[in-house]
Amino acid sequence: MEIDVRGPRFGAALTTVVLAVALITGSGWLLAVQAAFFAVGAAAGVQNSPYGWVFRTLVRPRIGPAPATEDAAPPRFAQTVGLVFSAVGVIGYLAGPQWLGTAATACALAAAFLNAAFAYCLGCEMYLLLKRVTTA
């Protein structure tokens, strides 16, 4: 399935804001909400995640058709990676140790920021690397 290339970047921008607030406040509960959003994106596809819905229904109609599309599999894998980091962060914040929550949230924030600001998706690159290794 092909998706608008702007959708995952929009989602990454929203994710960056949520993760920054979670990191600043140390809120395990806010991070848990983001983890749930990642879980939906990983299970149903990034286009069906809450941020994907916002992009599809509120943003895309105002900015016009997609200038380019991309395979949905790499962003979906990236959602899984985000889910893992945010789940580890939730465990750290809510059960301890606190530094684990901070470190995992910071890693997820760095990856989301790279995608939002520079259109460089670490999870997507991991997917492509794993695909090359497994098919070689």
Disulfide bonds with the S-S distance in Angstrom:
Cys121-Cys124 2.42
